[in-house]
Amino acid sequence: MKATFKITRKLFETAKNDLLRRHKYAHERVGWLRCRLGDISESEIVILAHDYFPVDDNDYIKTSKAAAMINSSAIRKALQLVLDKNVSLFHLHLHNHNGSTTFSGVDRRENNKLIPDFWNVRPEMPHGAIVFSRTSLTGRCWYQKGTTINFSKAIIVGTPIVFIGV
Amino acid sequence: MEKRFSRQCFLGGESSMLLGSVNVGVIGLGGGGSHIVQQLAHIGVGKFTLIDPQRIELSNLNRLVGATLDDVENKSLKVDIAERLISRISPDIIIKKHAKKWQEAAEALRGCTVLFGCVDSFSDREQLEIFSRRYIIPYIDIGMDVHMVDSEYLISGQAILSMPDNLCMRCFGFITDKVLKEEAHRYGVAGDKPQVIWPNGVLASTAIGLFMQLITPWHKKACSAYLEYNGNTFELSSSFRYKAIQGHSCHHFDPIDNIGDLFWKRG
């Protein structure tokens, strides 16, 4: 299975600018992208970003163990985003540099713990995690139990269209 | 850069690779669409998804680029004529063709990078734009018409770029309930609409320019466009309505149910 991720330039910039805001004690910010899916073929899906929700300032935990840690209230609010609608939820954060980016070891470890929990409220949809840089992005989709897929391609649809992974 | 594309090197070192990797959907392969596919093939687009259910008729020969009298005699499909035109320019281009109504082949369009709508009806245009927004695909529409104004013929037309995060054809005032209602009222009325090759050429070339700005821009001006063509004065200009609503947002496609498959299910 292959996964292509698409987001409009406007939404990419909105989310990026929010994630770039300084927090009073967390070193980075976190948000959520609600997405819907389409089948391109039997072996390819397209993940379509629709809207962005920031984590509230008060929902970050003071810690030295990670650049950002969020509390149960943030998770509860995130799960609420997928409770009412048949949508996929993607955890989003930003690495503040230009060019291509990857998940860190901490990102991978925490994503493996967090993302499968989204299936508790919306088991029929894939969910996942995305990391932006200032100009690019990468992501991973938890397609179903036991199957995770890295984005094979991402497209920021604006002027110009930006192709990542082509 | 390949010698073949050396004269378009100002588009950037990656332009050939980018153009070679995109999949362009062209819906309607008559007067407008045949110009579009010819130019895209010359430019170096690597993948095409072609859709048109029709076979050529003698009355199409005045404007269908690449068509021959043999095609008329053989009642060739327009998708086959387009495929031949493209393949003669570059045999390596990957072509998927569907001799069906686009609604019956819509699945094939979901993975396209850009869609060109070269269709006759406003209802098809509206549906194509709705489809494009559903899969976050830029939609470029062209069309021409001939009207009688003050006992003279007026050739007019449009080239529109509808970006998924920007104003739509309803915002532009190009698609309205009134226009759709009038069209539905006329449905089935016999008679060929006047169509000629030269305005189609102007509008198709303009649409290709809009496309190139999306894929491999040569200047920084952002687009989304509603360009109106006056074929009597030979002027192409930005619509007044378009200029008046700059800075506004489109709310015709807001709810999340408007994107993605209606009933997506894990395969």
Interface residues (C-beta under 8 A of the other chain):
Chain A: T4 K6 I7 T8 R9 K10 L11 R34 C35 R36 L37 G38 D39 I40 S41 E42 E44 V46 L48 A49 H50 D51 K85 N86 V87 E124 M125 P126 Y143 Q144 I155 V157 G158 T159 P160 I161 F163 V166
Chain B: M17 L18 S21 E107 R110 G111 T113 V114 R134 Y135 I136 I137 P138 M163 P164 D165 N166 Q213 L214 I215 T216 P217 A222 C223 S224 I256 D257 I259 G260 D261 W264 K265 R266 G267
